Amino acid sequence: MNKLNLTQQSSDNKTDFLTGDVVVFTDPIKLGHLMTVHKVQGDGVLLDGNHNFALSHLVRPATVAEVLAKRRLTTAEQALAEVP
């Protein structure tokens, strides 16, 4: 009998986005504003009411601090946001 060991399964850090998710680009050179997922299409997402398209690996979910700031935070700002 072949038993499945979950700790040995590979994880590719793939994030599944849903319509309505708030995301930001991972690349700091790209625009830093928040975007809303309009539709998921294959390996990409349509953003902001079908006005922009991005591959899923180029965006990430926005943090709570970013949503409150209404923009992508820099690495330094994210570190400060984690300090109580």
PDB file with SEQRES, HELIX, SHEET and CRYST1 records, atoms N, CA, C and O in Angstrom:
SEQRES   1 A   84  MET ASN LYS LEU ASN LEU THR GLN GLN SER SER ASP ASN          
SEQRES   2 A   84  LYS THR ASP PHE LEU THR GLY ASP VAL VAL VAL PHE THR          
SEQRES   3 A   84  ASP PRO ILE LYS LEU GLY HIS LEU MET THR VAL HIS LYS          
SEQRES   4 A   84  VAL GLN GLY ASP GLY VAL LEU LEU ASP GLY ASN HIS ASN          
SEQRES   5 A   84  PHE ALA LEU SER HIS LEU VAL ARG PRO ALA THR VAL ALA          
SEQRES   6 A   84  GLU VAL LEU ALA LYS ARG ARG LEU THR THR ALA GLU GLN          
SEQRES   7 A   84  ALA LEU ALA GLU VAL PRO                                      
HELIX    1 AA1 LEU A    6  GLN A    8  5                                   3    
HELIX    2 AA2 SER A   56  LEU A   58  5                                   3    
HELIX    3 AA3 VAL A   64  ALA A   69  1                                   6    
HELIX    4 AA4 THR A   75  ALA A   81  1                                   7    
SHEET    1 AA1 5 ASN A  52  LEU A  55  0                                        
SHEET    2 AA1 5 GLY A  44  LEU A  47 -1                                        
SHEET    3 AA1 5 MET A  35  GLN A  41 -1                                        
SHEET    4 AA1 5 VAL A  22  PHE A  25 -1                                        
SHEET    5 AA1 5 VAL A  59  PRO A  61 -1                                        
CRYST1    1.000    1.000    1.000  90.00  90.00  90.00 P 1           1          
ATOM      1  N   MET A   1       0.846  -1.180   0.000  1.00  0.00           N  
ATOM      2  CA  MET A   1       0.000   0.000   0.000  1.00  0.00           C  
ATOM      3  C   MET A   1       0.894   1.247   0.000  1.00  0.00           C  
ATOM      4  O   MET A   1       1.824   1.345   0.800  1.00  0.00           O  
ATOM      5  N   ASN A   2       0.620   2.161  -0.864  1.00  0.00           N  
ATOM      6  CA  ASN A   2       1.401   3.389  -0.991  1.00  0.00           C  
ATOM      7  C   ASN A   2       0.764   4.482  -0.141  1.00  0.00           C  
ATOM      8  O   ASN A   2      -0.352   4.920  -0.420  1.00  0.00           O  
ATOM      9  N   LYS A   3       1.478   4.921   0.899  1.00  0.00           N  
ATOM     10  CA  LYS A   3       0.942   5.958   1.779  1.00  0.00           C  
ATOM     11  C   LYS A   3       1.492   7.308   1.364  1.00  0.00           C  
ATOM     12  O   LYS A   3       2.658   7.434   0.991  1.00  0.00           O  
ATOM     13  N   LEU A   4       0.646   8.301   1.434  1.00  0.00           N  
ATOM     14  CA  LEU A   4       1.022   9.659   1.066  1.00  0.00           C  
ATOM     15  C   LEU A   4       1.586  10.375   2.280  1.00  0.00           C  
ATOM     16  O   LEU A   4       0.941  10.424   3.327  1.00  0.00           O  
ATOM     17  N   ASN A   5       2.770  10.925   2.152  1.00  0.00           N  
ATOM     18  CA  ASN A   5       3.385  11.675   3.239  1.00  0.00           C  
ATOM     19  C   ASN A   5       3.354  13.143   2.852  1.00  0.00           C  
ATOM     20  O   ASN A   5       4.118  13.570   1.986  1.00  0.00           O  
ATOM     21  N   LEU A   6       2.498  13.909   3.470  1.00  0.00           N  
ATOM     22  CA  LEU A   6       2.299  15.300   3.101  1.00  0.00           C  
ATOM     23  C   LEU A   6       3.543  16.148   3.288  1.00  0.00           C  
ATOM     24  O   LEU A   6       3.733  17.121   2.559  1.00  0.00           O  
ATOM     25  N   THR A   7       4.393  15.807   4.242  1.00  0.00           N  
ATOM     26  CA  THR A   7       5.586  16.617   4.473  1.00  0.00           C  
ATOM     27  C   THR A   7       6.599  16.476   3.343  1.00  0.00           C  
ATOM     28  O   THR A   7       7.502  17.304   3.219  1.00  0.00           O  
ATOM     29  N   GLN A   8       6.463  15.446   2.522  1.00  0.00           N  
ATOM     30  CA  GLN A   8       7.391  15.251   1.421  1.00  0.00           C  
ATOM     31  C   GLN A   8       6.856  15.775   0.095  1.00  0.00           C  
ATOM     32  O   GLN A   8       7.557  15.714  -0.916  1.00  0.00           O  
ATOM     33  N   GLN A   9       5.638  16.285   0.077  1.00  0.00           N  
ATOM     34  CA  GLN A   9       5.098  16.830  -1.158  1.00  0.00           C  
ATOM     35  C   GLN A   9       5.756  18.159  -1.465  1.00  0.00           C  
ATOM     36  O   GLN A   9       6.017  18.962  -0.570  1.00  0.00           O  
ATOM     37  N   SER A  10       6.020  18.380  -2.736  1.00  0.00           N  
ATOM     38  CA  SER A  10       6.666  19.634  -3.116  1.00  0.00           C  
ATOM     39  C   SER A  10       5.656  20.773  -3.095  1.00  0.00           C  
ATOM     40  O   SER A  10       4.462  20.583  -3.326  1.00  0.00           O  
ATOM     41  N   SER A  11       6.172  21.948  -2.814  1.00  0.00           N  
ATOM     42  CA  SER A  11       5.357  23.158  -2.814  1.00  0.00           C  
ATOM     43  C   SER A  11       6.020  24.165  -3.731  1.00  0.00           C  
ATOM     44  O   SER A  11       7.187  24.510  -3.546  1.00  0.00           O  
ATOM     45  N   ASP A  12       5.265  24.645  -4.738  1.00  0.00           N  
ATOM     46  CA  ASP A  12       5.856  25.596  -5.667  1.00  0.00           C  
ATOM     47  C   ASP A  12       5.456  27.030  -5.336  1.00  0.00           C  
ATOM     48  O   ASP A  12       5.627  27.926  -6.162  1.00  0.00           O  
ATOM     49  N   ASN A  13       4.924  27.255  -4.129  1.00  0.00           N  
ATOM     50  CA  ASN A  13       4.524  28.585  -3.671  1.00  0.00           C  
ATOM     51  C   ASN A  13       3.544  29.258  -4.622  1.00  0.00           C  
ATOM     52  O   ASN A  13       3.501  30.486  -4.695  1.00  0.00           O  
ATOM     53  N   LYS A  14       2.772  28.485  -5.339  1.00  0.00           N  
ATOM     54  CA  LYS A  14       1.790  29.035  -6.266  1.00  0.00           C  
ATOM     55  C   LYS A  14       0.618  29.588  -5.465  1.00  0.00           C  
ATOM     56  O   LYS A  14       0.068  28.914  -4.595  1.00  0.00           O  
ATOM     57  N   THR A  15       0.254  30.804  -5.768  1.00  0.00           N  
ATOM     58  CA  THR A  15      -0.880  31.418  -5.107  1.00  0.00           C  
ATOM     59  C   THR A  15      -2.061  31.380  -6.047  1.00  0.00           C  
ATOM     60  O   THR A  15      -1.951  31.793  -7.202  1.00  0.00           O  
ATOM     61  N   ASP A  16      -3.174  30.894  -5.575  1.00  0.00           N  
ATOM     62  CA  ASP A  16      -4.387  30.890  -6.375  1.00  0.00           C  
ATOM     63  C   ASP A  16      -5.163  32.154  -6.071  1.00  0.00           C  
ATOM     64  O   ASP A  16      -5.566  32.384  -4.931  1.00  0.00           O  
ATOM     65  N   PHE A  17      -5.373  32.970  -7.081  1.00  0.00           N  
ATOM     66  CA  PHE A  17      -6.100  34.214  -6.900  1.00  0.00           C  
ATOM     67  C   PHE A  17      -7.575  33.998  -7.191  1.00  0.00           C  
ATOM     68  O   PHE A  17      -7.949  33.126  -7.976  1.00  0.00           O  
ATOM     69  N   LEU A  18      -8.396  34.798  -6.552  1.00  0.00           N  
ATOM     70  CA  LEU A  18      -9.838  34.776  -6.760  1.00  0.00           C  
ATOM     71  C   LEU A  18     -10.295  36.156  -7.194  1.00  0.00           C  
ATOM     72  O   LEU A  18      -9.650  37.157  -6.883  1.00  0.00           O  
ATOM     73  N   THR A  19     -11.398  36.208  -7.906  1.00  0.00           N  
ATOM     74  CA  THR A  19     -11.978  37.487  -8.290  1.00  0.00           C  
ATOM     75  C   THR A  19     -12.219  38.321  -7.038  1.00  0.00           C  
ATOM     76  O   THR A  19     -12.785  37.835  -6.059  1.00  0.00           O  
ATOM     77  N   GLY A  20     -11.786  39.575  -7.077  1.00  0.00           N  
ATOM     78  CA  GLY A  20     -11.949  40.474  -5.941  1.00  0.00           C  
ATOM     79  C   GLY A  20     -10.721  40.598  -5.063  1.00  0.00           C  
ATOM     80  O   GLY A  20     -10.657  41.494  -4.222  1.00  0.00           O  
ATOM     81  N   ASP A  21      -9.730  39.707  -5.241  1.00  0.00           N  
ATOM     82  CA  ASP A  21      -8.494  39.809  -4.458  1.00  0.00           C  
ATOM     83  C   ASP A  21      -7.772  41.115  -4.775  1.00  0.00           C  
ATOM     84  O   ASP A  21      -7.765  41.569  -5.919  1.00  0.00           O  
ATOM     85  N   VAL A  22      -7.172  41.707  -3.764  1.00  0.00           N  
ATOM     86  CA  VAL A  22      -6.371  42.919  -3.944  1.00  0.00           C  
ATOM     87  C   VAL A  22      -4.913  42.486  -4.016  1.00  0.00           C  
ATOM     88  O   VAL A  22      -4.415  41.798  -3.125  1.00  0.00           O  
ATOM     89  N   VAL A  23      -4.232  42.895  -5.089  1.00  0.00           N  
ATOM     90  CA  VAL A  23      -2.862  42.454  -5.336  1.00  0.00           C  
ATOM     91  C   VAL A  23      -1.960  43.635  -5.667  1.00  0.00           C  
ATOM     92  O   VAL A  23      -2.430  44.732  -5.969  1.00  0.00           O  
ATOM     93  N   VAL A  24      -0.660  43.389  -5.602  1.00  0.00           N  
ATOM     94  CA  VAL A  24       0.357  44.360  -6.016  1.00  0.00           C  
ATOM     95  C   VAL A  24       1.412  43.612  -6.827  1.00  0.00           C  
ATOM     96  O   VAL A  24       1.566  42.399  -6.687  1.00  0.00           O  
ATOM     97  N   PHE A  25       2.138  44.341  -7.675  1.00  0.00           N  
ATOM     98  CA  PHE A  25       3.253  43.745  -8.398  1.00  0.00           C  
ATOM     99  C   PHE A  25       4.373  43.432  -7.413  1.00  0.00           C  
ATOM    100  O   PHE A  25       4.579  44.171  -6.450  1.00  0.00           O  
ATOM    101  N   THR A  26       5.094  42.343  -7.649  1.00  0.00           N  
ATOM    102  CA  THR A  26       6.224  41.986  -6.792  1.00  0.00           C  
ATOM    103  C   THR A  26       7.468  42.795  -7.139  1.00  0.00           C  
ATOM    104  O   THR A  26       8.326  42.998  -6.280  1.00  0.00           O  
ATOM    105  N   ASP A  27       7.580  43.253  -8.362  1.00  0.00           N  
ATOM    106  CA  ASP A  27       8.741  44.019  -8.826  1.00  0.00           C  
ATOM    107  C   ASP A  27       8.620  45.478  -8.390  1.00  0.00           C  
ATOM    108  O   ASP A  27       7.661  46.152  -8.766  1.00  0.00           O  
ATOM    109  N   PRO A  28       9.579  45.979  -7.600  1.00  0.00           N  
ATOM    110  CA  PRO A  28       9.487  47.365  -7.117  1.00  0.00           C  
ATOM    111  C   PRO A  28       9.581  48.415  -8.224  1.00  0.00           C  
ATOM    112  O   PRO A  28       9.244  49.577  -8.000  1.00  0.00           O  
ATOM    113  N   ILE A  29      10.034  48.021  -9.409  1.00  0.00           N  
ATOM    114  CA  ILE A  29      10.103  48.968 -10.530  1.00  0.00           C  
ATOM    115  C   ILE A  29       8.719  49.182 -11.155  1.00  0.00           C  
ATOM    116  O   ILE A  29       8.455  50.233 -11.738  1.00  0.00           O  
ATOM    117  N   LYS A  30       7.855  48.199 -11.033  1.00  0.00           N  
ATOM    118  CA  LYS A  30       6.496  48.303 -11.582  1.00  0.00           C  
ATOM    119  C   LYS A  30       5.664  49.262 -10.737  1.00  0.00           C  
ATOM    120  O   LYS A  30       6.070  49.678  -9.652  1.00  0.00           O  
ATOM    121  N   LEU A  31       4.492  49.601 -11.265  1.00  0.00           N  
ATOM    122  CA  LEU A  31       3.568  50.481 -10.546  1.00  0.00           C  
ATOM    123  C   LEU A  31       3.299  49.953  -9.146  1.00  0.00           C  
ATOM    124  O   LEU A  31       3.225  48.742  -8.941  1.00  0.00           O  
ATOM    125  N   GLY A  32       3.152  50.854  -8.185  1.00  0.00           N  
ATOM    126  CA  GLY A  32       2.979  50.456  -6.794  1.00  0.00           C  
ATOM    127  C   GLY A  32       1.560  50.560  -6.280  1.00  0.00           C  
ATOM    128  O   GLY A  32       1.327  50.417  -5.080  1.00  0.00           O  
ATOM    129  N   HIS A  33       0.605  50.807  -7.167  1.00  0.00           N  
ATOM    130  CA  HIS A  33      -0.769  50.948  -6.688  1.00  0.00           C  
ATOM    131  C   HIS A  33      -1.435  49.580  -6.515  1.00  0.00           C  
ATOM    132  O   HIS A  33      -0.992  48.578  -7.076  1.00  0.00           O  
ATOM    133  N   LEU A  34      -2.490  49.566  -5.738  1.00  0.00           N  
ATOM    134  CA  LEU A  34      -3.245  48.339  -5.516  1.00  0.00           C  
ATOM    135  C   LEU A  34      -4.099  48.046  -6.740  1.00  0.00           C  
ATOM    136  O   LEU A  34      -4.595  48.961  -7.398  1.00  0.00           O  
ATOM    137  N   MET A  35      -4.265  46.776  -7.034  1.00  0.00           N  
ATOM    138  CA  MET A  35      -5.093  46.352  -8.156  1.00  0.00           C  
ATOM    139  C   MET A  35      -6.039  45.266  -7.672  1.00  0.00           C  
ATOM    140  O   MET A  35      -5.717  44.515  -6.752  1.00  0.00           O  
ATOM    141  N   THR A  36      -7.189  45.188  -8.288  1.00  0.00           N  
ATOM    142  CA  THR A  36      -8.182  44.186  -7.930  1.00  0.00           C  
ATOM    143  C   THR A  36      -8.278  43.155  -9.047  1.00  0.00           C  
ATOM    144  O   THR A  36      -8.360  43.506 -10.224  1.00  0.00           O  
ATOM    145  N   VAL A  37      -8.268  41.880  -8.667  1.00  0.00           N  
ATOM    146  CA  VAL A  37      -8.390  40.806  -9.649  1.00  0.00           C  
ATOM    147  C   VAL A  37      -9.811  40.817 -10.197  1.00  0.00           C  
ATOM    148  O   VAL A  37     -10.783  40.703  -9.451  1.00  0.00           O  
ATOM    149  N   HIS A  38      -9.909  40.956 -11.512  1.00  0.00           N  
ATOM    150  CA  HIS A  38     -11.207  40.955 -12.194  1.00  0.00           C  
ATOM    151  C   HIS A  38     -11.583  39.533 -12.612  1.00  0.00           C  
ATOM    152  O   HIS A  38     -12.731  39.109 -12.475  1.00  0.00           O  
ATOM    153  N   LYS A  39     -10.579  38.804 -13.129  1.00  0.00           N  
ATOM    154  CA  LYS A  39     -10.827  37.444 -13.604  1.00  0.00           C  
ATOM    155  C   LYS A  39      -9.503  36.696 -13.650  1.00  0.00           C  
ATOM    156  O   LYS A  39      -8.464  37.273 -13.971  1.00  0.00           O  
ATOM    157  N   VAL A  40      -9.549  35.412 -13.326  1.00  0.00           N  
ATOM    158  CA  VAL A  40      -8.368  34.558 -13.417  1.00  0.00           C  
ATOM    159  C   VAL A  40      -8.427  33.843 -14.764  1.00  0.00           C  
ATOM    160  O   VAL A  40      -9.443  33.243 -15.116  1.00  0.00           O  
ATOM    161  N   GLN A  41      -7.315  33.915 -15.522  1.00  0.00           N  
ATOM    162  CA  GLN A  41      -7.254  33.283 -16.839  1.00  0.00           C  
ATOM    163  C   GLN A  41      -5.963  32.499 -16.970  1.00  0.00           C  
ATOM    164  O   GLN A  41      -4.898  33.097 -17.123  1.00  0.00           O  
ATOM    165  N   GLY A  42      -6.028  31.196 -16.916  1.00  0.00           N  
ATOM    166  CA  GLY A  42      -4.834  30.368 -17.061  1.00  0.00           C  
ATOM    167  C   GLY A  42      -3.789  30.705 -16.018  1.00  0.00           C  
ATOM    168  O   GLY A  42      -4.054  30.623 -14.818  1.00  0.00           O  
ATOM    169  N   ASP A  43      -2.597  31.085 -16.471  1.00  0.00           N  
ATOM    170  CA  ASP A  43      -1.495  31.443 -15.571  1.00  0.00           C  
ATOM    171  C   ASP A  43      -1.453  32.927 -15.270  1.00  0.00           C  
ATOM    172  O   ASP A  43      -0.441  33.426 -14.779  1.00  0.00           O  
ATOM    173  N   GLY A  44      -2.525  33.639 -15.551  1.00  0.00           N  
ATOM    174  CA  GLY A  44      -2.530  35.081 -15.334  1.00  0.00           C  
ATOM    175  C   GLY A  44      -3.833  35.567 -14.736  1.00  0.00           C  
ATOM    176  O   GLY A  44      -4.766  34.799 -14.501  1.00  0.00           O  
ATOM    177  N   VAL A  45      -3.867  36.866 -14.499  1.00  0.00           N  
ATOM    178  CA  VAL A  45      -5.063  37.491 -13.941  1.00  0.00           C  
ATOM    179  C   VAL A  45      -5.365  38.779 -14.700  1.00  0.00           C  
ATOM    180  O   VAL A  45      -4.459  39.525 -15.069  1.00  0.00           O  
ATOM    181  N   LEU A  46      -6.644  39.025 -14.925  1.00  0.00           N  
ATOM    182  CA  LEU A  46      -7.090  40.299 -15.468  1.00  0.00           C  
ATOM    183  C   LEU A  46      -7.330  41.208 -14.281  1.00  0.00           C  
ATOM    184  O   LEU A  46      -7.966  40.813 -13.304  1.00  0.00           O  
ATOM    185  N   LEU A  47      -6.819  42.428 -14.367  1.00  0.00           N  
ATOM    186  CA  LEU A  47      -6.847  43.337 -13.229  1.00  0.00           C  
ATOM    187  C   LEU A  47      -7.660  44.587 -13.525  1.00  0.00           C  
ATOM    188  O   LEU A  47      -7.780  45.011 -14.674  1.00  0.00           O  
ATOM    189  N   ASP A  48      -8.212  45.167 -12.473  1.00  0.00           N  
ATOM    190  CA  ASP A  48      -8.886  46.466 -12.542  1.00  0.00           C  
ATOM    191  C   ASP A  48      -9.928  46.528 -13.649  1.00  0.00           C  
ATOM    192  O   ASP A  48      -9.834  47.345 -14.564  1.00  0.00           O  
ATOM    193  N   GLY A  49     -10.912  45.660 -13.552  1.00  0.00           N  
ATOM    194  CA  GLY A  49     -12.012  45.705 -14.508  1.00  0.00           C  
ATOM    195  C   GLY A  49     -11.591  45.376 -15.924  1.00  0.00           C  
ATOM    196  O   GLY A  49     -12.105  45.964 -16.874  1.00  0.00           O  
ATOM    197  N   ASN A  50     -10.660  44.442 -16.082  1.00  0.00           N  
ATOM    198  CA  ASN A  50     -10.234  43.965 -17.391  1.00  0.00           C  
ATOM    199  C   ASN A  50      -9.358  44.969 -18.139  1.00  0.00           C  
ATOM    200  O   ASN A  50      -9.255  44.889 -19.363  1.00  0.00           O  
ATOM    201  N   HIS A  51      -8.726  45.907 -17.442  1.00  0.00           N  
ATOM    202  CA  HIS A  51      -7.874  46.905 -18.092  1.00  0.00           C  
ATOM    203  C   HIS A  51      -6.421  46.469 -18.175  1.00  0.00           C  
ATOM    204  O   HIS A  51      -5.694  46.943 -19.048  1.00  0.00           O  
ATOM    205  N   ASN A  52      -5.974  45.585 -17.298  1.00  0.00           N  
ATOM    206  CA  ASN A  52      -4.580  45.136 -17.263  1.00  0.00           C  
ATOM    207  C   ASN A  52      -4.536  43.622 -17.131  1.00  0.00           C  
ATOM    208  O   ASN A  52      -5.455  43.004 -16.592  1.00  0.00           O  
ATOM    209  N   PHE A  53      -3.457  43.034 -17.631  1.00  0.00           N  
ATOM    210  CA  PHE A  53      -3.226  41.602 -17.494  1.00  0.00           C  
ATOM    211  C   PHE A  53      -1.848  41.404 -16.880  1.00  0.00           C  
ATOM    212  O   PHE A  53      -0.902  42.103 -17.240  1.00  0.00           O  
ATOM    213  N   ALA A  54      -1.729  40.462 -15.962  1.00  0.00           N  
ATOM    214  CA  ALA A  54      -0.427  40.137 -15.375  1.00  0.00           C  
ATOM    215  C   ALA A  54      -0.341  38.631 -15.180  1.00  0.00           C  
ATOM    216  O   ALA A  54      -1.334  37.978 -14.858  1.00  0.00           O  
ATOM    217  N   LEU A  55       0.842  38.090 -15.376  1.00  0.00           N  
ATOM    218  CA  LEU A  55       1.064  36.688 -15.050  1.00  0.00           C  
ATOM    219  C   LEU A  55       1.015  36.538 -13.535  1.00  0.00           C  
ATOM    220  O   LEU A  55       1.482  37.409 -12.802  1.00  0.00           O  
ATOM    221  N   SER A  56       0.456  35.445 -13.080  1.00  0.00           N  
ATOM    222  CA  SER A  56       0.236  35.242 -11.642  1.00  0.00           C  
ATOM    223  C   SER A  56       1.511  35.326 -10.816  1.00  0.00           C  
ATOM    224  O   SER A  56       1.468  35.774  -9.670  1.00  0.00           O  
ATOM    225  N   HIS A  57       2.644  34.907 -11.369  1.00  0.00           N  
ATOM    226  CA  HIS A  57       3.888  34.929 -10.587  1.00  0.00           C  
ATOM    227  C   HIS A  57       4.473  36.339 -10.458  1.00  0.00           C  
ATOM    228  O   HIS A  57       5.446  36.532  -9.730  1.00  0.00           O  
ATOM    229  N   LEU A  58       3.900  37.318 -11.147  1.00  0.00           N  
ATOM    230  CA  LEU A  58       4.395  38.696 -11.070  1.00  0.00           C  
ATOM    231  C   LEU A  58       3.626  39.557 -10.073  1.00  0.00           C  
ATOM    232  O   LEU A  58       3.983  40.711  -9.841  1.00  0.00           O  
ATOM    233  N   VAL A  59       2.574  38.997  -9.487  1.00  0.00           N  
ATOM    234  CA  VAL A  59       1.794  39.727  -8.489  1.00  0.00           C  
ATOM    235  C   VAL A  59       1.671  38.882  -7.235  1.00  0.00           C  
ATOM    236  O   VAL A  59       1.851  37.664  -7.263  1.00  0.00           O  
ATOM    237  N   ARG A  60       1.361  39.550  -6.138  1.00  0.00           N  
ATOM    238  CA  ARG A  60       1.147  38.845  -4.866  1.00  0.00           C  
ATOM    239  C   ARG A  60      -0.015  39.527  -4.149  1.00  0.00           C  
ATOM    240  O   ARG A  60      -0.355  40.669  -4.456  1.00  0.00           O  
ATOM    241  N   PRO A  61      -0.622  38.827  -3.199  1.00  0.00           N  
ATOM    242  CA  PRO A  61      -1.695  39.475  -2.431  1.00  0.00           C  
ATOM    243  C   PRO A  61      -1.162  40.671  -1.657  1.00  0.00           C  
ATOM    244  O   PRO A  61      -0.062  40.621  -1.108  1.00  0.00           O  
ATOM    245  N   ALA A  62      -1.928  41.728  -1.615  1.00  0.00           N  
ATOM    246  CA  ALA A  62      -1.552  42.907  -0.828  1.00  0.00           C  
ATOM    247  C   ALA A  62      -1.714  42.583   0.654  1.00  0.00           C  
ATOM    248  O   ALA A  62      -2.633  41.864   1.046  1.00  0.00           O  
ATOM    249  N   THR A  63      -0.815  43.119   1.469  1.00  0.00           N  
ATOM    250  CA  THR A  63      -0.913  42.929   2.916  1.00  0.00           C  
ATOM    251  C   THR A  63      -1.964  43.885   3.476  1.00  0.00           C  
ATOM    252  O   THR A  63      -2.402  44.810   2.792  1.00  0.00           O  
ATOM    253  N   VAL A  64      -2.358  43.657   4.707  1.00  0.00           N  
ATOM    254  CA  VAL A  64      -3.316  44.551   5.365  1.00  0.00           C  
ATOM    255  C   VAL A  64      -2.745  45.963   5.436  1.00  0.00           C  
ATOM    256  O   VAL A  64      -3.457  46.937   5.193  1.00  0.00           O  
ATOM    257  N   ALA A  65      -1.456  46.073   5.770  1.00  0.00           N  
ATOM    258  CA  ALA A  65      -0.812  47.391   5.851  1.00  0.00           C  
ATOM    259  C   ALA A  65      -0.845  48.097   4.496  1.00  0.00           C  
ATOM    260  O   ALA A  65      -1.034  49.312   4.435  1.00  0.00           O  
ATOM    261  N   GLU A  66      -0.663  47.346   3.415  1.00  0.00           N  
ATOM    262  CA  GLU A  66      -0.708  47.941   2.080  1.00  0.00           C  
ATOM    263  C   GLU A  66      -2.113  48.393   1.718  1.00  0.00           C  
ATOM    264  O   GLU A  66      -2.291  49.445   1.104  1.00  0.00           O  
ATOM    265  N   VAL A  67      -3.094  47.616   2.089  1.00  0.00           N  
ATOM    266  CA  VAL A  67      -4.481  48.014   1.823  1.00  0.00           C  
ATOM    267  C   VAL A  67      -4.802  49.296   2.586  1.00  0.00           C  
ATOM    268  O   VAL A  67      -5.445  50.195   2.044  1.00  0.00           O  
ATOM    269  N   LEU A  68      -4.362  49.386   3.829  1.00  0.00           N  
ATOM    270  CA  LEU A  68      -4.602  50.596   4.619  1.00  0.00           C  
ATOM    271  C   LEU A  68      -3.857  51.797   4.041  1.00  0.00           C  
ATOM    272  O   LEU A  68      -4.364  52.919   4.074  1.00  0.00           O  
ATOM    273  N   ALA A  69      -2.653  51.564   3.512  1.00  0.00           N  
ATOM    274  CA  ALA A  69      -1.854  52.643   2.925  1.00  0.00           C  
ATOM    275  C   ALA A  69      -2.280  52.952   1.484  1.00  0.00           C  
ATOM    276  O   ALA A  69      -1.891  53.975   0.919  1.00  0.00           O  
ATOM    277  N   LYS A  70      -3.080  52.060   0.901  1.00  0.00           N  
ATOM    278  CA  LYS A  70      -3.580  52.201  -0.475  1.00  0.00           C  
ATOM    279  C   LYS A  70      -2.462  52.203  -1.515  1.00  0.00           C  
ATOM    280  O   LYS A  70      -2.566  52.856  -2.553  1.00  0.00           O  
ATOM    281  N   ARG A  71      -1.378  51.453  -1.218  1.00  0.00           N  
ATOM    282  CA  ARG A  71      -0.256  51.329  -2.158  1.00  0.00           C  
ATOM    283  C   ARG A  71       0.653  50.194  -1.693  1.00  0.00           C  
ATOM    284  O   ARG A  71       0.556  49.731  -0.556  1.00  0.00           O  
ATOM    285  N   ARG A  72       1.547  49.747  -2.600  1.00  0.00           N  
ATOM    286  CA  ARG A  72       2.539  48.733  -2.221  1.00  0.00           C  
ATOM    287  C   ARG A  72       3.574  49.387  -1.310  1.00  0.00           C  
ATOM    288  O   ARG A  72       4.045  50.489  -1.592  1.00  0.00           O  
ATOM    289  N   LEU A  73       3.923  48.719  -0.235  1.00  0.00           N  
ATOM    290  CA  LEU A  73       4.933  49.233   0.684  1.00  0.00           C  
ATOM    291  C   LEU A  73       6.311  48.728   0.278  1.00  0.00           C  
ATOM    292  O   LEU A  73       6.445  47.640  -0.282  1.00  0.00           O  
ATOM    293  N   THR A  74       7.327  49.523   0.563  1.00  0.00           N  
ATOM    294  CA  THR A  74       8.698  49.083   0.326  1.00  0.00           C  
ATOM    295  C   THR A  74       9.041  48.004   1.348  1.00  0.00           C  
ATOM    296  O   THR A  74       8.306  47.796   2.314  1.00  0.00           O  
ATOM    297  N   THR A  75      10.150  47.330   1.131  1.00  0.00           N  
ATOM    298  CA  THR A  75      10.596  46.298   2.073  1.00  0.00           C  
ATOM    299  C   THR A  75      10.812  46.887   3.459  1.00  0.00           C  
ATOM    300  O   THR A  75      10.450  46.270   4.460  1.00  0.00           O  
ATOM    301  N   ALA A  76      11.402  48.082   3.522  1.00  0.00           N  
ATOM    302  CA  ALA A  76      11.639  48.739   4.815  1.00  0.00           C  
ATOM    303  C   ALA A  76      10.318  49.093   5.489  1.00  0.00           C  
ATOM    304  O   ALA A  76      10.170  48.905   6.696  1.00  0.00           O  
ATOM    305  N   GLU A  77       9.365  49.600   4.724  1.00  0.00           N  
ATOM    306  CA  GLU A  77       8.056  49.949   5.293  1.00  0.00           C  
ATOM    307  C   GLU A  77       7.329  48.708   5.781  1.00  0.00           C  
ATOM    308  O   GLU A  77       6.654  48.749   6.810  1.00  0.00           O  
ATOM    309  N   GLN A  78       7.459  47.610   5.055  1.00  0.00           N  
ATOM    310  CA  GLN A  78       6.825  46.365   5.492  1.00  0.00           C  
ATOM    311  C   GLN A  78       7.430  45.888   6.803  1.00  0.00           C  
ATOM    312  O   GLN A  78       6.713  45.399   7.677  1.00  0.00           O  
ATOM    313  N   ALA A  79       8.737  46.026   6.946  1.00  0.00           N  
ATOM    314  CA  ALA A  79       9.405  45.627   8.189  1.00  0.00           C  
ATOM    315  C   ALA A  79       8.914  46.481   9.350  1.00  0.00           C  
ATOM    316  O   ALA A  79       8.678  45.965  10.442  1.00  0.00           O  
ATOM    317  N   LEU A  80       8.758  47.775   9.125  1.00  0.00           N  
ATOM    318  CA  LEU A  80       8.257  48.663  10.177  1.00  0.00           C  
ATOM    319  C   LEU A  80       6.804  48.367  10.517  1.00  0.00           C  
ATOM    320  O   LEU A  80       6.399  48.489  11.673  1.00  0.00           O  
ATOM    321  N   ALA A  81       6.025  47.984   9.526  1.00  0.00           N  
ATOM    322  CA  ALA A  81       4.608  47.688   9.750  1.00  0.00           C  
ATOM    323  C   ALA A  81       4.427  46.458  10.626  1.00  0.00           C  
ATOM    324  O   ALA A  81       3.392  46.311  11.276  1.00  0.00           O  
ATOM    325  N   GLU A  82       5.417  45.573  10.652  1.00  0.00           N  
ATOM    326  CA  GLU A  82       5.329  44.358  11.457  1.00  0.00           C  
ATOM    327  C   GLU A  82       5.693  44.588  12.913  1.00  0.00           C  
ATOM    328  O   GLU A  82       5.428  43.733  13.757  1.00  0.00           O  
ATOM    329  N   VAL A  83       6.293  45.724  13.220  1.00  0.00           N  
ATOM    330  CA  VAL A  83       6.693  46.027  14.596  1.00  0.00           C  
ATOM    331  C   VAL A  83       5.517  46.671  15.316  1.00  0.00           C  
ATOM    332  O   VAL A  83       4.959  47.654  14.828  1.00  0.00           O  
ATOM    333  N   PRO A  84       5.129  46.129  16.475  1.00  0.00           N  
ATOM    334  CA  PRO A  84       3.981  46.716  17.196  1.00  0.00           C  
ATOM    335  C   PRO A  84       4.284  48.086  17.769  1.00  0.00           C  
ATOM    336  O   PRO A  84       3.419  48.698  18.397  1.00  0.00           O  
TER     337      PRO A  84                                                      
END                                                                             
